[in-house]
Amino acid sequence: MTTSNPALMGTAGGTFLSVLPNLHSEDVLRTVLLAGIGAIVSFGISMALKFIIKKYQK
């Protein structure tokens, strides 16, 4: 089954334009802030686990 590219792009564009008026700047800011915190915590946990594994393998 094949999908034509113009139909796919039209659907994606329509979806984006229908969601755009419902986004508020507070929501976007909150999402960016939470994503940043999540990335920092994930990196910290990864580094801590790497350190612990390396310590116990010696």
mmCIF file of the N, C-alpha and C atoms, coordinates in Angstrom:
data_MODEL
# 
_entry.id   MODEL 
# 
loop_
_atom_site.group_PDB 
_atom_site.id 
_atom_site.type_symbol 
_atom_site.label_atom_id 
_atom_site.label_alt_id 
_atom_site.label_comp_id 
_atom_site.label_asym_id 
_atom_site.label_entity_id 
_atom_site.label_seq_id 
_atom_site.pdbx_PDB_ins_code 
_atom_site.Cartn_x 
_atom_site.Cartn_y 
_atom_site.Cartn_z 
_atom_site.occupancy 
_atom_site.B_iso_or_equiv 
_atom_site.pdbx_formal_charge 
_atom_site.auth_seq_id 
_atom_site.auth_comp_id 
_atom_site.auth_asym_id 
_atom_site.auth_atom_id 
_atom_site.pdbx_PDB_model_num 
ATOM 1   N N  . MET A 1 1  ? 0.843  -1.175 0.000  1.00 0.00 ? 1  MET A N  1 
ATOM 2   C CA . MET A 1 1  ? 0.000  0.000  0.000  1.00 0.00 ? 1  MET A CA 1 
ATOM 3   C C  . MET A 1 1  ? 0.889  1.240  0.000  1.00 0.00 ? 1  MET A C  1 
ATOM 4   N N  . THR A 1 2  ? 0.668  2.138  -0.896 1.00 0.00 ? 2  THR A N  1 
ATOM 5   C CA . THR A 1 2  ? 1.477  3.349  -0.977 1.00 0.00 ? 2  THR A CA 1 
ATOM 6   C C  . THR A 1 2  ? 0.619  4.560  -0.637 1.00 0.00 ? 2  THR A C  1 
ATOM 7   N N  . THR A 1 3  ? 1.252  5.547  -0.064 1.00 0.00 ? 3  THR A N  1 
ATOM 8   C CA . THR A 1 3  ? 0.583  6.796  0.279  1.00 0.00 ? 3  THR A CA 1 
ATOM 9   C C  . THR A 1 3  ? 1.256  7.909  -0.496 1.00 0.00 ? 3  THR A C  1 
ATOM 10  N N  . SER A 1 4  ? 0.473  8.750  -1.113 1.00 0.00 ? 4  SER A N  1 
ATOM 11  C CA . SER A 1 4  ? 1.073  9.841  -1.871 1.00 0.00 ? 4  SER A CA 1 
ATOM 12  C C  . SER A 1 4  ? 1.624  10.893 -0.918 1.00 0.00 ? 4  SER A C  1 
ATOM 13  N N  . ASN A 1 5  ? 2.753  11.433 -1.283 1.00 0.00 ? 5  ASN A N  1 
ATOM 14  C CA . ASN A 1 5  ? 3.422  12.416 -0.439 1.00 0.00 ? 5  ASN A CA 1 
ATOM 15  C C  . ASN A 1 5  ? 2.607  13.692 -0.249 1.00 0.00 ? 5  ASN A C  1 
ATOM 16  N N  . PRO A 1 6  ? 1.952  14.237 -1.277 1.00 0.00 ? 6  PRO A N  1 
ATOM 17  C CA . PRO A 1 6  ? 1.155  15.454 -1.061 1.00 0.00 ? 6  PRO A CA 1 
ATOM 18  C C  . PRO A 1 6  ? 0.002  15.242 -0.070 1.00 0.00 ? 6  PRO A C  1 
ATOM 19  N N  . ALA A 1 7  ? -0.618 14.074 -0.088 1.00 0.00 ? 7  ALA A N  1 
ATOM 20  C CA . ALA A 1 7  ? -1.705 13.802 0.859  1.00 0.00 ? 7  ALA A CA 1 
ATOM 21  C C  . ALA A 1 7  ? -1.170 13.722 2.282  1.00 0.00 ? 7  ALA A C  1 
ATOM 22  N N  . LEU A 1 8  ? -0.020 13.094 2.431  1.00 0.00 ? 8  LEU A N  1 
ATOM 23  C CA . LEU A 1 8  ? 0.599  12.979 3.752  1.00 0.00 ? 8  LEU A CA 1 
ATOM 24  C C  . LEU A 1 8  ? 0.999  14.348 4.277  1.00 0.00 ? 8  LEU A C  1 
ATOM 25  N N  . MET A 1 9  ? 1.610  15.155 3.431  1.00 0.00 ? 9  MET A N  1 
ATOM 26  C CA . MET A 1 9  ? 2.016  16.501 3.837  1.00 0.00 ? 9  MET A CA 1 
ATOM 27  C C  . MET A 1 9  ? 0.803  17.377 4.149  1.00 0.00 ? 9  MET A C  1 
ATOM 28  N N  . GLY A 1 10 ? -0.254 17.226 3.397  1.00 0.00 ? 10 GLY A N  1 
ATOM 29  C CA . GLY A 1 10 ? -1.473 17.995 3.657  1.00 0.00 ? 10 GLY A CA 1 
ATOM 30  C C  . GLY A 1 10 ? -2.108 17.622 4.981  1.00 0.00 ? 10 GLY A C  1 
ATOM 31  N N  . THR A 1 11 ? -2.106 16.326 5.278  1.00 0.00 ? 11 THR A N  1 
ATOM 32  C CA . THR A 1 11 ? -2.655 15.865 6.556  1.00 0.00 ? 11 THR A CA 1 
ATOM 33  C C  . THR A 1 11 ? -1.822 16.381 7.720  1.00 0.00 ? 11 THR A C  1 
ATOM 34  N N  . ALA A 1 12 ? -0.491 16.269 7.602  1.00 0.00 ? 12 ALA A N  1 
ATOM 35  C CA . ALA A 1 12 ? 0.396  16.743 8.671  1.00 0.00 ? 12 ALA A CA 1 
ATOM 36  C C  . ALA A 1 12 ? 0.272  18.250 8.855  1.00 0.00 ? 12 ALA A C  1 
ATOM 37  N N  . GLY A 1 13 ? 0.207  18.993 7.751  1.00 0.00 ? 13 GLY A N  1 
ATOM 38  C CA . GLY A 1 13 ? 0.069  20.445 7.835  1.00 0.00 ? 13 GLY A CA 1 
ATOM 39  C C  . GLY A 1 13 ? -1.253 20.857 8.444  1.00 0.00 ? 13 GLY A C  1 
ATOM 40  N N  . GLY A 1 14 ? -2.320 20.179 8.061  1.00 0.00 ? 14 GLY A N  1 
ATOM 41  C CA . GLY A 1 14 ? -3.636 20.480 8.630  1.00 0.00 ? 14 GLY A CA 1 
ATOM 42  C C  . GLY A 1 14 ? -3.704 20.183 10.111 1.00 0.00 ? 14 GLY A C  1 
ATOM 43  N N  . THR A 1 15 ? -3.105 19.083 10.514 1.00 0.00 ? 15 THR A N  1 
ATOM 44  C CA . THR A 1 15 ? -3.076 18.733 11.937 1.00 0.00 ? 15 THR A CA 1 
ATOM 45  C C  . THR A 1 15 ? -2.303 19.785 12.722 1.00 0.00 ? 15 THR A C  1 
ATOM 46  N N  . PHE A 1 16 ? -1.137 20.184 12.204 1.00 0.00 ? 16 PHE A N  1 
ATOM 47  C CA . PHE A 1 16 ? -0.321 21.199 12.877 1.00 0.00 ? 16 PHE A CA 1 
ATOM 48  C C  . PHE A 1 16 ? -1.072 22.519 12.996 1.00 0.00 ? 16 PHE A C  1 
ATOM 49  N N  . LEU A 1 17 ? -1.717 22.946 11.915 1.00 0.00 ? 17 LEU A N  1 
ATOM 50  C CA . LEU A 1 17 ? -2.427 24.219 11.942 1.00 0.00 ? 17 LEU A CA 1 
ATOM 51  C C  . LEU A 1 17 ? -3.675 24.181 12.817 1.00 0.00 ? 17 LEU A C  1 
ATOM 52  N N  . SER A 1 18 ? -4.260 23.008 13.010 1.00 0.00 ? 18 SER A N  1 
ATOM 53  C CA . SER A 1 18 ? -5.424 22.926 13.888 1.00 0.00 ? 18 SER A CA 1 
ATOM 54  C C  . SER A 1 18 ? -5.027 22.889 15.362 1.00 0.00 ? 18 SER A C  1 
ATOM 55  N N  . VAL A 1 19 ? -3.809 22.439 15.657 1.00 0.00 ? 19 VAL A N  1 
ATOM 56  C CA . VAL A 1 19 ? -3.324 22.385 17.039 1.00 0.00 ? 19 VAL A CA 1 
ATOM 57  C C  . VAL A 1 19 ? -2.709 23.723 17.445 1.00 0.00 ? 19 VAL A C  1 
ATOM 58  N N  . LEU A 1 20 ? -2.131 24.432 16.510 1.00 0.00 ? 20 LEU A N  1 
ATOM 59  C CA . LEU A 1 20 ? -1.408 25.673 16.782 1.00 0.00 ? 20 LEU A CA 1 
ATOM 60  C C  . LEU A 1 20 ? -2.201 26.704 17.589 1.00 0.00 ? 20 LEU A C  1 
ATOM 61  N N  . PRO A 1 21 ? -3.468 26.990 17.288 1.00 0.00 ? 21 PRO A N  1 
ATOM 62  C CA . PRO A 1 21 ? -4.189 28.001 18.081 1.00 0.00 ? 21 PRO A CA 1 
ATOM 63  C C  . PRO A 1 21 ? -4.445 27.581 19.533 1.00 0.00 ? 21 PRO A C  1 
ATOM 64  N N  . ASN A 1 22 ? -4.367 26.286 19.808 1.00 0.00 ? 22 ASN A N  1 
ATOM 65  C CA . ASN A 1 22 ? -4.644 25.805 21.165 1.00 0.00 ? 22 ASN A CA 1 
ATOM 66  C C  . ASN A 1 22 ? -3.407 25.785 22.049 1.00 0.00 ? 22 ASN A C  1 
ATOM 67  N N  . LEU A 1 23 ? -2.235 26.080 21.487 1.00 0.00 ? 23 LEU A N  1 
ATOM 68  C CA . LEU A 1 23 ? -1.013 26.106 22.287 1.00 0.00 ? 23 LEU A CA 1 
ATOM 69  C C  . LEU A 1 23 ? -0.846 27.478 22.930 1.00 0.00 ? 23 LEU A C  1 
ATOM 70  N N  . HIS A 1 24 ? -0.535 27.474 24.197 1.00 0.00 ? 24 HIS A N  1 
ATOM 71  C CA . HIS A 1 24 ? -0.295 28.714 24.926 1.00 0.00 ? 24 HIS A CA 1 
ATOM 72  C C  . HIS A 1 24 ? 1.188  28.791 25.259 1.00 0.00 ? 24 HIS A C  1 
ATOM 73  N N  . SER A 1 25 ? 1.703  29.994 25.371 1.00 0.00 ? 25 SER A N  1 
ATOM 74  C CA . SER A 1 25 ? 3.136  30.155 25.627 1.00 0.00 ? 25 SER A CA 1 
ATOM 75  C C  . SER A 1 25 ? 3.545  29.527 26.958 1.00 0.00 ? 25 SER A C  1 
ATOM 76  N N  . GLU A 1 26 ? 2.656  29.513 27.941 1.00 0.00 ? 26 GLU A N  1 
ATOM 77  C CA . GLU A 1 26 ? 2.974  28.895 29.231 1.00 0.00 ? 26 GLU A CA 1 
ATOM 78  C C  . GLU A 1 26 ? 3.166  27.392 29.067 1.00 0.00 ? 26 GLU A C  1 
ATOM 79  N N  . ASP A 1 27 ? 2.329  26.779 28.224 1.00 0.00 ? 27 ASP A N  1 
ATOM 80  C CA . ASP A 1 27 ? 2.443  25.342 27.996 1.00 0.00 ? 27 ASP A CA 1 
ATOM 81  C C  . ASP A 1 27 ? 3.754  24.996 27.306 1.00 0.00 ? 27 ASP A C  1 
ATOM 82  N N  . VAL A 1 28 ? 4.127  25.799 26.326 1.00 0.00 ? 28 VAL A N  1 
ATOM 83  C CA . VAL A 1 28 ? 5.376  25.549 25.611 1.00 0.00 ? 28 VAL A CA 1 
ATOM 84  C C  . VAL A 1 28 ? 6.558  25.736 26.551 1.00 0.00 ? 28 VAL A C  1 
ATOM 85  N N  . LEU A 1 29 ? 6.549  26.792 27.336 1.00 0.00 ? 29 LEU A N  1 
ATOM 86  C CA . LEU A 1 29 ? 7.632  27.046 28.281 1.00 0.00 ? 29 LEU A CA 1 
ATOM 87  C C  . LEU A 1 29 ? 7.742  25.919 29.311 1.00 0.00 ? 29 LEU A C  1 
ATOM 88  N N  . ARG A 1 30 ? 6.617  25.471 29.821 1.00 0.00 ? 30 ARG A N  1 
ATOM 89  C CA . ARG A 1 30 ? 6.603  24.383 30.797 1.00 0.00 ? 30 ARG A CA 1 
ATOM 90  C C  . ARG A 1 30 ? 7.149  23.100 30.180 1.00 0.00 ? 30 ARG A C  1 
ATOM 91  N N  . THR A 1 31 ? 6.779  22.821 28.942 1.00 0.00 ? 31 THR A N  1 
ATOM 92  C CA . THR A 1 31 ? 7.260  21.621 28.260 1.00 0.00 ? 31 THR A CA 1 
ATOM 93  C C  . THR A 1 31 ? 8.763  21.678 28.047 1.00 0.00 ? 31 THR A C  1 
ATOM 94  N N  . VAL A 1 32 ? 9.267  22.824 27.620 1.00 0.00 ? 32 VAL A N  1 
ATOM 95  C CA . VAL A 1 32 ? 10.709 22.972 27.411 1.00 0.00 ? 32 VAL A CA 1 
ATOM 96  C C  . VAL A 1 32 ? 11.453 22.826 28.728 1.00 0.00 ? 32 VAL A C  1 
ATOM 97  N N  . LEU A 1 33 ? 10.931 23.431 29.777 1.00 0.00 ? 33 LEU A N  1 
ATOM 98  C CA . LEU A 1 33 ? 11.563 23.352 31.097 1.00 0.00 ? 33 LEU A CA 1 
ATOM 99  C C  . LEU A 1 33 ? 11.593 21.912 31.606 1.00 0.00 ? 33 LEU A C  1 
ATOM 100 N N  . LEU A 1 34 ? 10.477 21.215 31.510 1.00 0.00 ? 34 LEU A N  1 
ATOM 101 C CA . LEU A 1 34 ? 10.423 19.827 31.978 1.00 0.00 ? 34 LEU A CA 1 
ATOM 102 C C  . LEU A 1 34 ? 11.305 18.912 31.135 1.00 0.00 ? 34 LEU A C  1 
ATOM 103 N N  . ALA A 1 35 ? 11.388 19.168 29.834 1.00 0.00 ? 35 ALA A N  1 
ATOM 104 C CA . ALA A 1 35 ? 12.266 18.370 28.974 1.00 0.00 ? 35 ALA A CA 1 
ATOM 105 C C  . ALA A 1 35 ? 13.723 18.585 29.358 1.00 0.00 ? 35 ALA A C  1 
ATOM 106 N N  . GLY A 1 36 ? 14.086 19.819 29.661 1.00 0.00 ? 36 GLY A N  1 
ATOM 107 C CA . GLY A 1 36 ? 15.456 20.114 30.084 1.00 0.00 ? 36 GLY A CA 1 
ATOM 108 C C  . GLY A 1 36 ? 15.804 19.443 31.402 1.00 0.00 ? 36 GLY A C  1 
ATOM 109 N N  . ILE A 1 37 ? 14.894 19.519 32.357 1.00 0.00 ? 37 ILE A N  1 
ATOM 110 C CA . ILE A 1 37 ? 15.118 18.872 33.656 1.00 0.00 ? 37 ILE A CA 1 
ATOM 111 C C  . ILE A 1 37 ? 15.230 17.363 33.473 1.00 0.00 ? 37 ILE A C  1 
ATOM 112 N N  . GLY A 1 38 ? 14.369 16.798 32.642 1.00 0.00 ? 38 GLY A N  1 
ATOM 113 C CA . GLY A 1 38 ? 14.411 15.358 32.389 1.00 0.00 ? 38 GLY A CA 1 
ATOM 114 C C  . GLY A 1 38 ? 15.719 14.937 31.744 1.00 0.00 ? 38 GLY A C  1 
ATOM 115 N N  . ALA A 1 39 ? 16.218 15.735 30.816 1.00 0.00 ? 39 ALA A N  1 
ATOM 116 C CA . ALA A 1 39 ? 17.490 15.408 30.162 1.00 0.00 ? 39 ALA A CA 1 
ATOM 117 C C  . ALA A 1 39 ? 18.648 15.469 31.152 1.00 0.00 ? 39 ALA A C  1 
ATOM 118 N N  . ILE A 1 40 ? 18.641 16.469 32.022 1.00 0.00 ? 40 ILE A N  1 
ATOM 119 C CA . ILE A 1 40 ? 19.716 16.609 33.008 1.00 0.00 ? 40 ILE A CA 1 
ATOM 120 C C  . ILE A 1 40 ? 19.687 15.447 34.001 1.00 0.00 ? 40 ILE A C  1 
ATOM 121 N N  . VAL A 1 41 ? 18.499 15.089 34.469 1.00 0.00 ? 41 VAL A N  1 
ATOM 122 C CA . VAL A 1 41 ? 18.374 13.977 35.413 1.00 0.00 ? 41 VAL A CA 1 
ATOM 123 C C  . VAL A 1 41 ? 18.784 12.662 34.747 1.00 0.00 ? 41 VAL A C  1 
ATOM 124 N N  . SER A 1 42 ? 18.356 12.453 33.522 1.00 0.00 ? 42 SER A N  1 
ATOM 125 C CA . SER A 1 42 ? 18.714 11.237 32.796 1.00 0.00 ? 42 SER A CA 1 
ATOM 126 C C  . SER A 1 42 ? 20.223 11.135 32.612 1.00 0.00 ? 42 SER A C  1 
ATOM 127 N N  . PHE A 1 43 ? 20.859 12.237 32.241 1.00 0.00 ? 43 PHE A N  1 
ATOM 128 C CA . PHE A 1 43 ? 22.309 12.238 32.074 1.00 0.00 ? 43 PHE A CA 1 
ATOM 129 C C  . PHE A 1 43 ? 23.003 11.950 33.401 1.00 0.00 ? 43 PHE A C  1 
ATOM 130 N N  . GLY A 1 44 ? 22.532 12.576 34.480 1.00 0.00 ? 44 GLY A N  1 
ATOM 131 C CA . GLY A 1 44 ? 23.137 12.351 35.797 1.00 0.00 ? 44 GLY A CA 1 
ATOM 132 C C  . GLY A 1 44 ? 23.022 10.907 36.250 1.00 0.00 ? 44 GLY A C  1 
ATOM 133 N N  . ILE A 1 45 ? 21.858 10.311 36.060 1.00 0.00 ? 45 ILE A N  1 
ATOM 134 C CA . ILE A 1 45 ? 21.662 8.912  36.449 1.00 0.00 ? 45 ILE A CA 1 
ATOM 135 C C  . ILE A 1 45 ? 22.542 8.001  35.599 1.00 0.00 ? 45 ILE A C  1 
ATOM 136 N N  . SER A 1 46 ? 22.630 8.275  34.310 1.00 0.00 ? 46 SER A N  1 
ATOM 137 C CA . SER A 1 46 ? 23.482 7.466  33.430 1.00 0.00 ? 46 SER A CA 1 
ATOM 138 C C  . SER A 1 46 ? 24.945 7.528  33.874 1.00 0.00 ? 46 SER A C  1 
ATOM 139 N N  . MET A 1 47 ? 25.406 8.720  34.196 1.00 0.00 ? 47 MET A N  1 
ATOM 140 C CA . MET A 1 47 ? 26.793 8.864  34.637 1.00 0.00 ? 47 MET A CA 1 
ATOM 141 C C  . MET A 1 47 ? 27.017 8.172  35.986 1.00 0.00 ? 47 MET A C  1 
ATOM 142 N N  . ALA A 1 48 ? 26.062 8.289  36.893 1.00 0.00 ? 48 ALA A N  1 
ATOM 143 C CA . ALA A 1 48 ? 26.196 7.635  38.198 1.00 0.00 ? 48 ALA A CA 1 
ATOM 144 C C  . ALA A 1 48 ? 26.218 6.117  38.049 1.00 0.00 ? 48 ALA A C  1 
ATOM 145 N N  . LEU A 1 49 ? 25.339 5.576  37.214 1.00 0.00 ? 49 LEU A N  1 
ATOM 146 C CA . LEU A 1 49 ? 25.331 4.126  37.009 1.00 0.00 ? 49 LEU A CA 1 
ATOM 147 C C  . LEU A 1 49 ? 26.610 3.650  36.335 1.00 0.00 ? 49 LEU A C  1 
ATOM 148 N N  . LYS A 1 50 ? 27.114 4.429  35.400 1.00 0.00 ? 50 LYS A N  1 
ATOM 149 C CA . LYS A 1 50 ? 28.367 4.082  34.733 1.00 0.00 ? 50 LYS A CA 1 
ATOM 150 C C  . LYS A 1 50 ? 29.508 4.056  35.745 1.00 0.00 ? 50 LYS A C  1 
ATOM 151 N N  . PHE A 1 51 ? 29.523 5.038  36.636 1.00 0.00 ? 51 PHE A N  1 
ATOM 152 C CA . PHE A 1 51 ? 30.562 5.086  37.681 1.00 0.00 ? 51 PHE A CA 1 
ATOM 153 C C  . PHE A 1 51 ? 30.458 3.889  38.618 1.00 0.00 ? 51 PHE A C  1 
ATOM 154 N N  . ILE A 1 52 ? 29.238 3.550  39.040 1.00 0.00 ? 52 ILE A N  1 
ATOM 155 C CA . ILE A 1 52 ? 29.033 2.435  39.968 1.00 0.00 ? 52 ILE A CA 1 
ATOM 156 C C  . ILE A 1 52 ? 29.420 1.117  39.313 1.00 0.00 ? 52 ILE A C  1 
ATOM 157 N N  . ILE A 1 53 ? 29.035 0.921  38.073 1.00 0.00 ? 53 ILE A N  1 
ATOM 158 C CA . ILE A 1 53 ? 29.374 -0.333 37.378 1.00 0.00 ? 53 ILE A CA 1 
ATOM 159 C C  . ILE A 1 53 ? 30.877 -0.450 37.202 1.00 0.00 ? 53 ILE A C  1 
ATOM 160 N N  . LYS A 1 54 ? 31.527 0.642  36.830 1.00 0.00 ? 54 LYS A N  1 
ATOM 161 C CA . LYS A 1 54 ? 32.973 0.619  36.622 1.00 0.00 ? 54 LYS A CA 1 
ATOM 162 C C  . LYS A 1 54 ? 33.699 0.340  37.955 1.00 0.00 ? 54 LYS A C  1 
ATOM 163 N N  . LYS A 1 55 ? 33.163 0.879  39.058 1.00 0.00 ? 55 LYS A N  1 
ATOM 164 C CA . LYS A 1 55 ? 33.779 0.701  40.372 1.00 0.00 ? 55 LYS A CA 1 
ATOM 165 C C  . LYS A 1 55 ? 33.725 -0.754 40.814 1.00 0.00 ? 55 LYS A C  1 
ATOM 166 N N  . TYR A 1 56 ? 32.603 -1.437 40.569 1.00 0.00 ? 56 TYR A N  1 
ATOM 167 C CA . TYR A 1 56 ? 32.445 -2.805 41.030 1.00 0.00 ? 56 TYR A CA 1 
ATOM 168 C C  . TYR A 1 56 ? 33.018 -3.844 40.064 1.00 0.00 ? 56 TYR A C  1 
ATOM 169 N N  . GLN A 1 57 ? 33.379 -3.464 38.862 1.00 0.00 ? 57 GLN A N  1 
ATOM 170 C CA . GLN A 1 57 ? 33.972 -4.398 37.927 1.00 0.00 ? 57 GLN A CA 1 
ATOM 171 C C  . GLN A 1 57 ? 35.464 -4.589 38.171 1.00 0.00 ? 57 GLN A C  1 
ATOM 172 N N  . LYS A 1 58 ? 36.093 -3.687 38.898 1.00 0.00 ? 58 LYS A N  1 
ATOM 173 C CA . LYS A 1 58 ? 37.539 -3.811 39.173 1.00 0.00 ? 58 LYS A CA 1 
ATOM 174 C C  . LYS A 1 58 ? 37.842 -4.786 40.248 1.00 0.00 ? 58 LYS A C  1 
# 
